[in-house]
Amino acid sequence: MPRIPVTVDPELEPIMARYLDLRRQELIALKAALDKEDYDSVIEFGHTLKGNGSSYGFPRLSELGRELEGAGAARDRDAAIELAGEVGYFLDNVDITFG
């Protein structure tokens, strides 16, 4: 799998591992919500990701969050599952450089 290179503000280095761990935990909860067709949780996850992704140097996560929020609002399970997979791919393959 190709890595996703991202340069992030060095001030975020001490908290970056925790940020990524929290997103991975939330992704697990998102997948469980999708299994139950809990679209409110999908909207909430998307909204949170939309709001914090760019703040941590990951504009792509913010984009995915915006799209997830929309998929949840539209109750589009297939789109939400696909987007959750993209979030997971990003989290598994991001290659962070602090600088």
Buried (B, 14 or more C-beta within 10 A) or exposed (E): EEEBEBEBEEEBEEEBEEBBEEBEEBBEEBBEBBEEEBBEBBBBBBBBBBEBBBEBBBEBBBBBBBBBBBBBBEEBBEBBBEBBEBBBBBBEEBEBEEE
